[in-house]
Amino acid sequence: MRGRLTVRVLVGVQLSSGLAVIGCGGARTPEPLRGSAAQEAPAAAPAGIDGVIYLAGSDPRPMVSLKEDGGGVYQLAGPLTEELRRLAGARVQVMGPTDSAGYPPSLQATGYAVLEVDGRRPWVGELRGGAGYLWLLGPDSLALEEPTGRLDALIGAKVWVVADTSSRPALVQSFGVLREPGS
C-alpha cells in the first residue's frame, strides 16, 4: 500500500466588507519533500492593524494616529491619511508597511476598512444617484433612502453609512464624508 488517504477539512471564516468567505479542502498525507530545501510555503500576506483613529495636536493639521488594540500608537502617513482623519473616533483596520525609526512609529496607509462607527458596522462606498434611489457603490452595493435629503448634494463622494437594511431601500441612520465629490 503506497500511502493512506487522509482527508482534512479546513474551515475558516474571514469577514471582509461584510462578506463571509468560507473555504474547505481535502489533503493527502504529505509525502516527504524531495529536492531543494529552499522550497518553502509562501509567507502569509501581512494583516492590517486594528485600532481607533484619533487626532493629536492643534489646528490647522493635527497629527492623525491609530491607537491599536494592544495599546501601541502609530502616526498615519500616505495619501489615505485625509480620509482616515475624517474617521476620528472610529474603529478601523489599516493596512500598510510600518516604520519604527521614529517615535511614534509610522504606518504608511495603503488601505483601510472601517470596522465600527458609534458601535455599528458601516457600509463604505461611492454615492451615486439613479433609478429613483441613492446608491452606495462598493464591494456590496446598497440602495439608500435618506429622508432629510442631505446626501443628495454628495453624489460622487466616498462616504460611510450606517443604515437599517431590513427595509428596501435601506434607511440611512447616520453618515460621514470620507472624500468630497470630484476629489
OpenMM code with the backbone's topology and positions (N, CA, C; nanometers):
from openmm import Vec3, app, unit

residues = "MET ARG GLY ARG LEU THR VAL ARG VAL LEU VAL GLY VAL GLN LEU SER SER GLY LEU ALA VAL ILE GLY CYS GLY GLY ALA ARG THR PRO GLU PRO LEU ARG GLY SER ALA ALA GLN GLU ALA PRO ALA ALA ALA PRO ALA GLY ILE ASP GLY VAL ILE TYR LEU ALA GLY SER ASP PRO ARG PRO MET VAL SER LEU LYS GLU ASP GLY GLY GLY VAL TYR GLN LEU ALA GLY PRO LEU THR GLU GLU LEU ARG ARG LEU ALA GLY ALA ARG VAL GLN VAL MET GLY PRO THR ASP SER ALA GLY TYR PRO PRO SER LEU GLN ALA THR GLY TYR ALA VAL LEU GLU VAL ASP GLY ARG ARG PRO TRP VAL GLY GLU LEU ARG GLY GLY ALA GLY TYR LEU TRP LEU LEU GLY PRO ASP SER LEU ALA LEU GLU GLU PRO THR GLY ARG LEU ASP ALA LEU ILE GLY ALA LYS VAL TRP VAL VAL ALA ASP THR SER SER ARG PRO ALA LEU VAL GLN SER PHE GLY VAL LEU ARG GLU PRO GLY SER".split()
positions = [
    Vec3(0.0851, -0.1170, 0.0000),
    Vec3(0.0000, 0.0000, 0.0000),
    Vec3(0.0894, 0.1229, 0.0000),
    Vec3(0.0723, 0.2098, -0.0958),
    Vec3(0.1629, 0.3222, -0.1164),
    Vec3(0.1442, 0.4325, -0.0133),
    Vec3(0.0272, 0.4756, 0.0133),
    Vec3(0.0026, 0.5834, 0.1097),
    Vec3(-0.1428, 0.5811, 0.1515),
    Vec3(-0.1661, 0.6230, 0.2704),
    Vec3(-0.3010, 0.6255, 0.3224),
    Vec3(-0.3628, 0.7613, 0.2908),
    Vec3(-0.4856, 0.7613, 0.2443),
    Vec3(-0.5548, 0.8856, 0.2148),
    Vec3(-0.6158, 0.9395, 0.3433),
    Vec3(-0.5733, 1.0590, 0.3790),
    Vec3(-0.6283, 1.1246, 0.4969),
    Vec3(-0.6972, 1.2511, 0.4494),
    Vec3(-0.8186, 1.2683, 0.4878),
    Vec3(-0.8918, 1.3875, 0.4480),
    Vec3(-0.8980, 1.4809, 0.5669),
    Vec3(-0.8517, 1.6029, 0.5438),
    Vec3(-0.8601, 1.7069, 0.6460),
    Vec3(-0.9544, 1.8130, 0.5938),
    Vec3(-1.0444, 1.8542, 0.6753),
    Vec3(-1.1351, 1.9607, 0.6348),
    Vec3(-1.0945, 2.0849, 0.7112),
    Vec3(-1.0581, 2.1863, 0.6361),
    Vec3(-1.0184, 2.3134, 0.6942),
    Vec3(-1.1304, 2.4124, 0.6693),
    Vec3(-1.1798, 2.4692, 0.7737),
    Vec3(-1.2872, 2.5656, 0.7590),
    Vec3(-1.2420, 2.6938, 0.8242),
    Vec3(-1.2556, 2.8029, 0.7528),
    Vec3(-1.2217, 2.9328, 0.8080),
    Vec3(-1.3237, 3.0334, 0.7616),
    Vec3(-1.3469, 3.1314, 0.8424),
    Vec3(-1.4377, 3.2388, 0.8061),
    Vec3(-1.3595, 3.3674, 0.8140),
    Vec3(-1.3627, 3.4434, 0.7072),
    Vec3(-1.2950, 3.5722, 0.7046),
    Vec3(-1.3992, 3.6753, 0.6661),
    Vec3(-1.4133, 3.7794, 0.7490),
    Vec3(-1.5073, 3.8852, 0.7165),
    Vec3(-1.4324, 3.9967, 0.6477),
    Vec3(-1.4787, 4.0344, 0.5323),
    Vec3(-1.4175, 4.1416, 0.4559),
    Vec3(-1.5291, 4.2137, 0.3834),
    Vec3(-1.5501, 4.3392, 0.4171),
    Vec3(-1.6547, 4.4207, 0.3552),
    Vec3(-1.7913, 4.3564, 0.3734),
    Vec3(-1.8137, 4.2926, 0.4865),
    Vec3(-1.9439, 4.2363, 0.5136),
    Vec3(-1.9683, 4.1011, 0.4490),
    Vec3(-1.8718, 4.0452, 0.3790),
    Vec3(-1.8890, 3.9156, 0.3152),
    Vec3(-1.8227, 3.8086, 0.3994),
    Vec3(-1.8854, 3.6943, 0.4092),
    Vec3(-1.8236, 3.5823, 0.4768),
    Vec3(-1.7666, 3.4902, 0.3696),
    Vec3(-1.6405, 3.4580, 0.3827),
    Vec3(-1.5758, 3.3687, 0.2876),
    Vec3(-1.5451, 3.2403, 0.3625),
    Vec3(-1.5988, 3.1310, 0.3147),
    Vec3(-1.5786, 3.0029, 0.3810),
    Vec3(-1.5093, 2.9110, 0.2831),
    Vec3(-1.4022, 2.8482, 0.3305),
    Vec3(-1.3283, 2.7588, 0.2427),
    Vec3(-1.3076, 2.6245, 0.3091),
    Vec3(-1.2995, 2.5221, 0.2301),
    Vec3(-1.2656, 2.3915, 0.2837),
    Vec3(-1.1881, 2.3169, 0.1768),
    Vec3(-1.1110, 2.2221, 0.2202),
    Vec3(-1.0329, 2.1461, 0.1237),
    Vec3(-0.9880, 2.0151, 0.1842),
    Vec3(-0.9577, 1.9222, 0.1016),
    Vec3(-0.9063, 1.7944, 0.1473),
    Vec3(-0.7596, 1.7844, 0.1112),
    Vec3(-0.6876, 1.7003, 0.1815),
    Vec3(-0.5447, 1.6876, 0.1536),
    Vec3(-0.5002, 1.5449, 0.1801),
    Vec3(-0.4021, 1.4987, 0.1037),
    Vec3(-0.3402, 1.3696, 0.1292),
    Vec3(-0.2381, 1.3851, 0.2397),
    Vec3(-0.2038, 1.2762, 0.3018),
    Vec3(-0.0929, 1.2793, 0.3958),
    Vec3(0.0305, 1.3201, 0.3174),
    Vec3(0.1023, 1.4208, 0.3618),
    Vec3(0.2125, 1.4722, 0.2808),
    Vec3(0.3228, 1.3693, 0.2617),
    Vec3(0.3744, 1.3645, 0.1386),
    Vec3(0.4898, 1.2817, 0.1065),
    Vec3(0.6146, 1.3559, 0.1523),
    Vec3(0.7223, 1.2873, 0.1791),
    Vec3(0.8455, 1.3565, 0.2159),
    Vec3(0.8910, 1.4467, 0.1019),
    Vec3(0.9478, 1.5606, 0.1372),
    Vec3(0.9971, 1.6537, 0.0369),
    Vec3(1.1208, 1.5967, -0.0293),
    Vec3(1.1248, 1.6102, -0.1600),
    Vec3(1.2426, 1.5697, -0.2347),
    Vec3(1.2917, 1.6911, -0.3097),
    Vec3(1.4179, 1.7065, -0.3210),
    Vec3(1.4718, 1.8201, -0.3947),
    Vec3(1.5225, 1.9264, -0.2991),
    Vec3(1.5177, 2.0494, -0.3453),
    Vec3(1.5762, 2.1613, -0.2726),
    Vec3(1.5024, 2.1899, -0.1424),
    Vec3(1.5796, 2.2165, -0.0392),
    Vec3(1.5215, 2.2558, 0.0895),
    Vec3(1.4736, 2.3999, 0.0835),
    Vec3(1.5074, 2.4699, -0.0240),
    Vec3(1.4678, 2.6099, -0.0368),
    Vec3(1.3209, 2.6243, -0.0762),
    Vec3(1.2555, 2.5138, -0.1068),
    Vec3(1.1143, 2.5222, -0.1421),
    Vec3(1.0341, 2.5362, -0.0140),
    Vec3(0.9833, 2.6572, 0.0085),
    Vec3(0.9052, 2.6836, 0.1293),
    Vec3(0.7695, 2.7365, 0.0905),
    Vec3(0.6770, 2.7248, 0.1818),
    Vec3(0.5440, 2.7806, 0.1589),
    Vec3(0.5558, 2.9318, 0.1532),
    Vec3(0.4761, 2.9973, 0.0687),
    Vec3(0.4820, 3.1427, 0.0623),
    Vec3(0.4394, 3.2046, 0.1948),
    Vec3(0.4983, 3.3189, 0.2263),
    Vec3(0.4643, 3.3888, 0.3502),
    Vec3(0.3223, 3.4426, 0.3397),
    Vec3(0.2531, 3.4423, 0.4513),
    Vec3(0.1172, 3.4955, 0.4543),
    Vec3(0.1212, 3.6461, 0.4340),
    Vec3(0.0184, 3.6971, 0.3697),
    Vec3(0.0093, 3.8419, 0.3489),
    Vec3(-0.0037, 3.9106, 0.4842),
    Vec3(0.0635, 4.0247, 0.5017),
    Vec3(0.0558, 4.0914, 0.6311),
    Vec3(-0.0864, 4.1402, 0.6571),
    Vec3(-0.1290, 4.1205, 0.7799),
    Vec3(-0.2625, 4.1645, 0.8191),
    Vec3(-0.2568, 4.3117, 0.8564),
    Vec3(-0.3704, 4.3729, 0.8585),
    Vec3(-0.3786, 4.5124, 0.8991),
    Vec3(-0.3699, 4.5249, 1.0497),
    Vec3(-0.3611, 4.6484, 1.0942),
    Vec3(-0.3558, 4.6785, 1.2370),
    Vec3(-0.4896, 4.7385, 1.2758),
    Vec3(-0.5568, 4.6757, 1.3725),
    Vec3(-0.6863, 4.7230, 1.4209),
    Vec3(-0.6661, 4.8247, 1.5313),
    Vec3(-0.7487, 4.9284, 1.5315),
    Vec3(-0.7426, 5.0277, 1.6376),
    Vec3(-0.8412, 5.1401, 1.6144),
    Vec3(-0.8251, 5.2470, 1.6920),
    Vec3(-0.9130, 5.3630, 1.6853),
    Vec3(-0.8336, 5.4820, 1.6341),
    Vec3(-0.8928, 5.5562, 1.5410),
    Vec3(-0.8302, 5.6765, 1.4865),
    Vec3(-0.8502, 5.7907, 1.5847),
    Vec3(-0.7432, 5.8639, 1.6108),
    Vec3(-0.7597, 5.9852, 1.6899),
    Vec3(-0.6656, 6.0924, 1.6390),
    Vec3(-0.7005, 6.2173, 1.6700),
    Vec3(-0.6234, 6.3337, 1.6283),
    Vec3(-0.5517, 6.3901, 1.7495),
    Vec3(-0.4262, 6.4280, 1.7310),
    Vec3(-0.3485, 6.4866, 1.8406),
    Vec3(-0.2823, 6.6136, 1.7898),
    Vec3(-0.2783, 6.7144, 1.8727),
    Vec3(-0.2180, 6.8410, 1.8335),
    Vec3(-0.3257, 6.9444, 1.8085),
    Vec3(-0.2834, 7.0574, 1.7558),
    Vec3(-0.3783, 7.1661, 1.7347),
    Vec3(-0.3962, 7.1935, 1.5856),
    Vec3(-0.4996, 7.2711, 1.5558),
    Vec3(-0.5274, 7.3077, 1.4165),
    Vec3(-0.4134, 7.3887, 1.3618),
    Vec3(-0.3908, 7.3959, 1.2363),
    Vec3(-0.4809, 7.3531, 1.1311),
    Vec3(-0.4665, 7.2062, 1.0928),
    Vec3(-0.3581, 7.1391, 1.1245),
    Vec3(-0.3398, 6.9996, 1.0852),
    Vec3(-0.2913, 6.9153, 1.2019),
    Vec3(-0.3836, 6.8682, 1.2862),
    Vec3(-0.3398, 6.7791, 1.3936),
    Vec3(-0.2886, 6.6461, 1.3369),
    Vec3(-0.2018, 6.5807, 1.4115),
    Vec3(-0.1456, 6.4523, 1.3707),
    Vec3(-0.2552, 6.3454, 1.3757),
    Vec3(-0.2611, 6.2625, 1.2721),
    Vec3(-0.3583, 6.1533, 1.2654),
    Vec3(-0.2883, 6.0271, 1.3134),
    Vec3(-0.3455, 5.9641, 1.4160),
    Vec3(-0.2834, 5.8464, 1.4755),
    Vec3(-0.3812, 5.7313, 1.4841),
    Vec3(-0.3244, 5.6121, 1.4938),
    Vec3(-0.4016, 5.4905, 1.5155),
    Vec3(-0.3551, 5.4319, 1.6474),
    Vec3(-0.4466, 5.4217, 1.7433),
    Vec3(-0.4138, 5.3556, 1.8698),
    Vec3(-0.4635, 5.2128, 1.8577),
    Vec3(-0.3673, 5.1199, 1.8483),
    Vec3(-0.4042, 4.9804, 1.8254),
    Vec3(-0.4625, 4.9178, 1.9514),
    Vec3(-0.5322, 4.8073, 1.9318),
    Vec3(-0.5981, 4.7383, 2.0418),
    Vec3(-0.5004, 4.6987, 2.1515),
    Vec3(-0.3756, 4.6681, 2.1143),
    Vec3(-0.2746, 4.6281, 2.2122),
    Vec3(-0.2131, 4.7458, 2.2860),
    Vec3(-0.2519, 4.8686, 2.2519),
    Vec3(-0.2019, 4.9862, 2.3219),
    Vec3(-0.0979, 5.0662, 2.2455),
    Vec3(-0.0387, 5.0099, 2.1415),
    Vec3(0.0606, 5.0825, 2.0633),
    Vec3(-0.0033, 5.1945, 1.9828),
    Vec3(0.0788, 5.2929, 1.9459),
    Vec3(0.0303, 5.4072, 1.8687),
    Vec3(0.1149, 5.4208, 1.7428),
    Vec3(0.0502, 5.4466, 1.6303),
    Vec3(0.1176, 5.4701, 1.5033),
    Vec3(0.0726, 5.6042, 1.4478),
    Vec3(0.1678, 5.6825, 1.3980),
    Vec3(0.1336, 5.8034, 1.3245),
    Vec3(0.1041, 5.7599, 1.1821),
    Vec3(-0.0107, 5.8013, 1.1282),
    Vec3(-0.0509, 5.7594, 0.9949),
    Vec3(0.0062, 5.8527, 0.8894),
    Vec3(0.0484, 5.7946, 0.7775),
    Vec3(0.1066, 5.8704, 0.6676),
    Vec3(0.0520, 5.8158, 0.5374),
    Vec3(0.0698, 5.8919, 0.4303),
    Vec3(0.0296, 5.8468, 0.2975),
    Vec3(-0.0952, 5.9168, 0.2477),
    Vec3(-0.1326, 5.8882, 0.1232),
    Vec3(-0.2444, 5.9584, 0.0604),
    Vec3(-0.3810, 5.9302, 0.1229),
    Vec3(-0.3949, 5.8240, 0.1990),
    Vec3(-0.5234, 5.7935, 0.2630),
    Vec3(-0.5393, 5.8611, 0.3981),
    Vec3(-0.4379, 5.9346, 0.4417),
    Vec3(-0.4424, 5.9990, 0.5730),
    Vec3(-0.5599, 6.0956, 0.5851),
    Vec3(-0.5900, 6.1688, 0.4782),
    Vec3(-0.7014, 6.2643, 0.4850),
    Vec3(-0.8353, 6.1931, 0.5044),
    Vec3(-0.8541, 6.0799, 0.4381),
    Vec3(-0.9767, 6.0030, 0.4595),
    Vec3(-0.9806, 5.9504, 0.6029),
    Vec3(-0.8682, 5.9002, 0.6509),
    Vec3(-0.8625, 5.8473, 0.7872),
    Vec3(-0.8840, 5.9573, 0.8906),
    Vec3(-0.8389, 6.0790, 0.8623),
    Vec3(-0.8609, 6.1933, 0.9524),
    Vec3(-1.0109, 6.2122, 0.9777),
    Vec3(-1.0903, 6.1906, 0.8762),
    Vec3(-1.2348, 6.2093, 0.8869),
    Vec3(-1.3027, 6.0969, 0.9644),
    Vec3(-1.2266, 5.9956, 1.0012),
    Vec3(-1.2793, 5.8828, 1.0782),
    Vec3(-1.2384, 5.8887, 1.2251),
    Vec3(-1.2000, 6.0070, 1.2732),
    Vec3(-1.1578, 6.0212, 1.4137),
    Vec3(-1.2647, 5.9623, 1.5058),
    Vec3(-1.2220, 5.8745, 1.5957),
    Vec3(-1.3123, 5.8090, 1.6894),
    Vec3(-1.3652, 5.6756, 1.6396),
    Vec3(-1.3469, 5.6452, 1.5121),
    Vec3(-1.3958, 5.5191, 1.4554),
    Vec3(-1.2925, 5.4085, 1.4742),
    Vec3(-1.3417, 5.2867, 1.4797),
    Vec3(-1.2550, 5.1690, 1.4880),
    Vec3(-1.2312, 5.1212, 1.3453),
    Vec3(-1.1041, 5.1087, 1.3083),
    Vec3(-1.0665, 5.0738, 1.1713),
    Vec3(-0.9579, 4.9674, 1.1705),
    Vec3(-0.9331, 4.9124, 1.0529),
    Vec3(-0.8173, 4.8277, 1.0290),
    Vec3(-0.7387, 4.8961, 0.9182),
    Vec3(-0.6122, 4.9298, 0.9462),
    Vec3(-0.5291, 4.9993, 0.8491),
    Vec3(-0.4218, 4.9033, 0.8004),
    Vec3(-0.4054, 4.8964, 0.6671),
    Vec3(-0.3051, 4.8113, 0.6067),
    Vec3(-0.1919, 4.8970, 0.5523),
    Vec3(-0.0706, 4.8448, 0.5601),
    Vec3(0.0443, 4.9131, 0.5042),
    Vec3(0.1693, 4.8857, 0.5844),
    Vec3(0.2842, 4.9232, 0.5281),
    Vec3(0.4111, 4.8996, 0.5969),
    Vec3(0.4308, 4.9967, 0.7134),
    Vec3(0.5003, 4.9475, 0.8151),
    Vec3(0.5318, 5.0313, 0.9312),
    Vec3(0.6803, 5.0667, 0.9290),
    Vec3(0.7109, 5.1773, 0.9949),
    Vec3(0.8493, 5.2228, 1.0079),
    Vec3(0.8693, 5.2638, 1.1528),
    Vec3(0.9533, 5.1906, 1.2233),
    Vec3(0.9734, 5.2182, 1.3654),
    Vec3(1.0974, 5.3018, 1.3911),
    Vec3(1.1508, 5.3704, 1.2886),
    Vec3(1.2712, 5.4521, 1.3056),
    Vec3(1.2450, 5.5740, 1.3950),
    Vec3(1.1256, 5.6291, 1.3909),
    Vec3(1.0944, 5.7470, 1.4717),
    Vec3(0.9974, 5.7133, 1.5825),
    Vec3(0.9615, 5.8178, 1.6577),
    Vec3(0.8600, 5.7986, 1.7610),
    Vec3(0.7517, 5.9027, 1.7422),
    Vec3(0.6254, 5.8653, 1.7388),
    Vec3(0.5797, 5.7265, 1.7361),
    Vec3(0.6123, 5.6629, 1.6009),
    Vec3(0.6124, 5.5316, 1.5960),
    Vec3(0.6368, 5.4659, 1.4677),
    Vec3(0.5285, 5.5078, 1.3683),
    Vec3(0.5624, 5.5050, 1.2403),
    Vec3(0.4643, 5.5456, 1.1396),
    Vec3(0.4077, 5.4240, 1.0679),
    Vec3(0.2897, 5.4431, 1.0143),
    Vec3(0.2201, 5.3412, 0.9367),
    Vec3(0.1780, 5.4076, 0.8061),
    Vec3(0.2350, 5.3623, 0.6948),
    Vec3(0.2036, 5.4152, 0.5624),
    Vec3(0.0739, 5.3485, 0.5175),
    Vec3(-0.0375, 5.4189, 0.5272),
    Vec3(-0.1686, 5.3612, 0.4990),
    Vec3(-0.1861, 5.3379, 0.3496),
    Vec3(-0.1917, 5.2106, 0.3102),
    Vec3(-0.2161, 5.1743, 0.1707),
    Vec3(-0.3584, 5.1226, 0.1514),
    Vec3(-0.4285, 5.1003, 0.2605),
    Vec3(-0.5666, 5.0546, 0.2557),
    Vec3(-0.6250, 5.0580, 0.3951),
    Vec3(-0.7558, 5.0552, 0.4016),
    Vec3(-0.8205, 5.0504, 0.5327),
    Vec3(-0.9611, 4.9952, 0.5200),
    Vec3(-1.0130, 4.9471, 0.6318),
    Vec3(-1.1514, 4.9010, 0.6414),
    Vec3(-1.2107, 4.9650, 0.7660),
    Vec3(-1.3303, 5.0181, 0.7537),
    Vec3(-1.3989, 5.0776, 0.8684),
    Vec3(-1.4728, 4.9648, 0.9398),
    Vec3(-1.4336, 4.9388, 1.0635),
    Vec3(-1.4912, 4.8285, 1.1389),
    Vec3(-1.6127, 4.8705, 1.2206),
    Vec3(-1.6087, 4.9938, 1.2737),
    Vec3(-1.7160, 5.0350, 1.3637),
    Vec3(-1.7207, 5.1871, 1.3753),
    Vec3(-1.8408, 5.2420, 1.3636),
    Vec3(-1.8660, 5.3834, 1.3896),
    Vec3(-1.9817, 5.3885, 1.4886),
    Vec3(-1.9576, 5.4478, 1.6036),
    Vec3(-2.0606, 5.4566, 1.7087),
    Vec3(-2.1236, 5.3207, 1.7395),
    Vec3(-2.0400, 5.2175, 1.7447),
    Vec3(-2.0873, 5.0842, 1.7822),
    Vec3(-2.1526, 5.0041, 1.6709),
    Vec3(-2.1571, 5.0559, 1.5488),
    Vec3(-2.2208, 4.9856, 1.4369),
    Vec3(-2.1241, 4.9693, 1.3219),
    Vec3(-2.1402, 4.8635, 1.2452),
    Vec3(-2.0567, 4.8391, 1.1265),
    Vec3(-2.1150, 4.9183, 1.0093),
    Vec3(-2.0393, 5.0128, 0.9534),
    Vec3(-2.0922, 5.0921, 0.8425),
    Vec3(-2.0668, 5.0278, 0.7063),
    Vec3(-2.1398, 5.0756, 0.6081),
    Vec3(-2.1164, 5.0448, 0.4676),
    Vec3(-2.0299, 5.1586, 0.4155),
    Vec3(-1.9341, 5.1290, 0.3276),
    Vec3(-1.8461, 5.2316, 0.2716),
    Vec3(-1.8472, 5.2192, 0.1204),
    Vec3(-1.8568, 5.3330, 0.0536),
    Vec3(-1.8539, 5.3303, -0.0917),
    Vec3(-1.8744, 5.4687, -0.1499),
    Vec3(-1.8897, 5.4726, -0.2816),
    Vec3(-1.9125, 5.5983, -0.3517),
    Vec3(-2.0627, 5.6173, -0.3706),
    Vec3(-2.1095, 5.7371, -0.3434),
    Vec3(-2.2512, 5.7686, -0.3522),
    Vec3(-2.2889, 5.8050, -0.4955),
    Vec3(-2.3912, 5.7404, -0.5481),
    Vec3(-2.4394, 5.7651, -0.6841),
    Vec3(-2.5912, 5.7779, -0.6816),
    Vec3(-2.6450, 5.8406, -0.7839),
    Vec3(-2.7892, 5.8511, -0.7994),
    Vec3(-2.8326, 5.7717, -0.9202),
    Vec3(-2.9565, 5.7235, -0.9181),
    Vec3(-3.0076, 5.6503, -1.0333),
    Vec3(-3.1252, 5.5638, -0.9981),
    Vec3(-3.2133, 5.5434, -1.0927),
    Vec3(-3.3312, 5.4573, -1.0774),
    Vec3(-3.4176, 5.5015, -0.9588),
    Vec3(-3.4217, 5.6323, -0.9347),
    Vec3(-3.5068, 5.6837, -0.8284),
    Vec3(-3.4511, 5.6695, -0.6884),
    Vec3(-3.3289, 5.6189, -0.6746),
    Vec3(-3.2687, 5.5988, -0.5425),
    Vec3(-3.1296, 5.6594, -0.5385),
    Vec3(-3.0785, 5.6721, -0.4186),
    Vec3(-2.9360, 5.6934, -0.3987),
    Vec3(-2.8745, 5.5548, -0.3860),
    Vec3(-2.7551, 5.5384, -0.4405),
    Vec3(-2.6871, 5.4097, -0.4346),
    Vec3(-2.5507, 5.4276, -0.3711),
    Vec3(-2.5150, 5.3384, -0.2834),
    Vec3(-2.3808, 5.3335, -0.2280),
    Vec3(-2.3097, 5.2215, -0.3022),
    Vec3(-2.2124, 5.2582, -0.3867),
    Vec3(-2.1424, 5.1602, -0.4688),
    Vec3(-2.0105, 5.1231, -0.4020),
    Vec3(-1.9912, 4.9976, -0.3813),
    Vec3(-1.8697, 4.9450, -0.3202),
    Vec3(-1.8689, 4.7956, -0.3431),
    Vec3(-1.7954, 4.7227, -0.2613),
    Vec3(-1.7948, 4.5772, -0.2763),
    Vec3(-1.9364, 4.5192, -0.2691),
    Vec3(-2.0204, 4.5787, -0.1862),
    Vec3(-2.1615, 4.5408, -0.1770),
    Vec3(-2.2420, 4.6677, -0.1994),
    Vec3(-2.3107, 4.6786, -0.3119),
    Vec3(-2.3895, 4.7980, -0.3400),
    Vec3(-2.5184, 4.7956, -0.2592),
    Vec3(-2.5686, 4.9154, -0.2291),
    Vec3(-2.6844, 4.9273, -0.1423),
    Vec3(-2.7693, 5.0449, -0.1884),
    Vec3(-2.8994, 5.0221, -0.2097),
    Vec3(-2.9925, 5.1308, -0.2394),
    Vec3(-3.0270, 5.1987, -0.1074),
    Vec3(-3.0271, 5.3332, -0.1080),
    Vec3(-3.0452, 5.4096, 0.0154),
    Vec3(-3.1654, 5.5013, 0.0098),
    Vec3(-3.2261, 5.5201, 0.1249),
    Vec3(-3.3273, 5.6234, 0.1430),
    Vec3(-3.2790, 5.7114, 0.2571),
    Vec3(-3.2664, 5.8410, 0.2285),
    Vec3(-3.2211, 5.9356, 0.3302),
    Vec3(-3.3233, 6.0475, 0.3340),
    Vec3(-3.4151, 6.0447, 0.4325),
    Vec3(-3.5298, 6.1342, 0.4310),
    Vec3(-3.4977, 6.2834, 0.4395),
    Vec3(-3.3842, 6.3227, 0.4931),
    Vec3(-3.3550, 6.4662, 0.5058),
    Vec3(-3.3027, 6.5260, 0.3761),
    Vec3(-3.2589, 6.4426, 0.2816),
    Vec3(-3.2090, 6.4915, 0.1536),
    Vec3(-3.0665, 6.5449, 0.1579),
    Vec3(-2.9988, 6.5334, 0.2700),
    Vec3(-2.8618, 6.5859, 0.2810),
    Vec3(-2.7621, 6.5087, 0.1954),
    Vec3(-2.7874, 6.3829, 0.1663),
    Vec3(-2.6950, 6.3043, 0.0838),
    Vec3(-2.7036, 6.3408, -0.0643),
    Vec3(-2.8144, 6.4009, -0.1064),
    Vec3(-2.8310, 6.4357, -0.2481),
    Vec3(-2.7187, 6.5249, -0.2986),
    Vec3(-2.6681, 6.6146, -0.2153),
    Vec3(-2.5611, 6.7071, -0.2550),
    Vec3(-2.4247, 6.6395, -0.2579),
    Vec3(-2.4175, 6.5150, -0.2160),
    Vec3(-2.2888, 6.4463, -0.2045),
    Vec3(-2.2677, 6.3390, -0.3113),
    Vec3(-2.3458, 6.3426, -0.4191),
    Vec3(-2.3299, 6.2447, -0.5269),
    Vec3(-2.1845, 6.2506, -0.5755),
    Vec3(-2.1192, 6.1353, -0.5821),
    Vec3(-1.9793, 6.1269, -0.6241),
    Vec3(-1.8816, 6.1233, -0.5085),
    Vec3(-1.9292, 6.1462, -0.3869),
    Vec3(-1.8419, 6.1440, -0.2691),
    Vec3(-1.8220, 6.0008, -0.2206),
    Vec3(-1.7097, 5.9769, -0.1538),
    Vec3(-1.6881, 5.8496, -0.0835),
    Vec3(-1.7395, 5.8716, 0.0579),
    Vec3(-1.8330, 5.7882, 0.1020),
    Vec3(-1.8976, 5.8066, 0.2317),
    Vec3(-1.9040, 5.6751, 0.3085),
    Vec3(-1.9247, 5.6869, 0.4391),
    Vec3(-1.9644, 5.5715, 0.5201),
    Vec3(-2.1094, 5.5957, 0.5596),
    Vec3(-2.1849, 5.4876, 0.5695),
    Vec3(-2.3271, 5.4956, 0.6006),
    Vec3(-2.3619, 5.3852, 0.6993),
    Vec3(-2.4320, 5.4228, 0.8061),
    Vec3(-2.4941, 5.3241, 0.8935),
    Vec3(-2.6417, 5.3279, 0.8567),
    Vec3(-2.6984, 5.2136, 0.8212),
    Vec3(-2.8349, 5.2098, 0.7705),
    Vec3(-2.9091, 5.0874, 0.8227),
    Vec3(-3.0397, 5.1025, 0.8309),
    Vec3(-3.1277, 4.9911, 0.8641),
    Vec3(-3.1540, 4.9162, 0.7342),
    Vec3(-3.0934, 4.8003, 0.7193),
    Vec3(-3.1043, 4.7243, 0.5948),
    Vec3(-3.2242, 4.6301, 0.5944),
    Vec3(-3.3077, 4.6360, 0.6986),
    Vec3(-3.4264, 4.5496, 0.6989),
    Vec3(-3.5337, 4.6052, 0.6064),
    Vec3(-3.5218, 4.7329, 0.5676),
    Vec3(-3.6162, 4.7911, 0.4727),
    Vec3(-3.5476, 4.8047, 0.3372),
    Vec3(-3.6269, 4.8112, 0.2306),
    Vec3(-3.5740, 4.8306, 0.0967),
    Vec3(-3.6372, 4.9549, 0.0392),
    Vec3(-3.5656, 5.0578, 0.0042),
    Vec3(-3.4212, 5.0745, 0.0198),
    Vec3(-3.3832, 5.0894, 0.1667),
    Vec3(-3.2546, 5.0722, 0.1947),
    Vec3(-3.2051, 5.0812, 0.3321),
    Vec3(-3.2217, 5.2241, 0.3823),
    Vec3(-3.2673, 5.2389, 0.5049),
    Vec3(-3.2926, 5.3695, 0.5649),
    Vec3(-3.1655, 5.4188, 0.6354),
    Vec3(-3.1112, 5.5301, 0.5885),
    Vec3(-2.9876, 5.5856, 0.6440),
    Vec3(-3.0142, 5.6391, 0.7841),
    Vec3(-2.9300, 5.5986, 0.8793),
    Vec3(-2.9410, 5.6466, 1.0164),
    Vec3(-2.8323, 5.7475, 1.0484),
    Vec3(-2.7126, 5.7277, 0.9925),
    Vec3(-2.6043, 5.8254, 1.0067),
    Vec3(-2.5069, 5.8054, 0.8917),
    Vec3(-2.4276, 5.9103, 0.8642),
    Vec3(-2.3310, 5.9008, 0.7554),
    Vec3(-2.2188, 6.0010, 0.7799),
    Vec3(-2.1093, 5.9805, 0.7078),
    Vec3(-1.9967, 6.0732, 0.7122),
    Vec3(-1.9275, 6.0736, 0.5780),
    Vec3(-1.8638, 6.1841, 0.5458),
    Vec3(-1.7945, 6.2002, 0.4182),
    Vec3(-1.6474, 6.1668, 0.4376),
    Vec3(-1.5955, 6.0769, 0.3571),
    Vec3(-1.4544, 6.0402, 0.3600),
    Vec3(-1.3742, 6.1150, 0.2542),
    Vec3(-1.4363, 6.1391, 0.1396),
    Vec3(-1.3722, 6.2128, 0.0307),
    Vec3(-1.4801, 6.2914, -0.0412),
    Vec3(-1.4578, 6.4186, -0.0591),
    Vec3(-1.5558, 6.5069, -0.1228),
    Vec3(-1.5803, 6.4657, -0.2679),
    Vec3(-1.6971, 6.4995, -0.3237),
    Vec3(-1.7226, 6.4686, -0.4645),
    Vec3(-1.6202, 6.5396, -0.5539),
    Vec3(-1.5748, 6.4685, -0.6557),
    Vec3(-1.4825, 6.5276, -0.7521),
    Vec3(-1.3379, 6.5364, -0.7065),
    Vec3(-1.3069, 6.4855, -0.5900),
    Vec3(-1.1651, 6.4926, -0.5463),
    Vec3(-1.0990, 6.3575, -0.5533),
] * unit.nanometer
topology = app.Topology()
chain = topology.addChain("A")
for resn in residues:
    res = topology.addResidue(resn, chain)
    for name in ("N", "CA", "C"):
        topology.addAtom(name, app.Element.getBySymbol(name[0]), res)
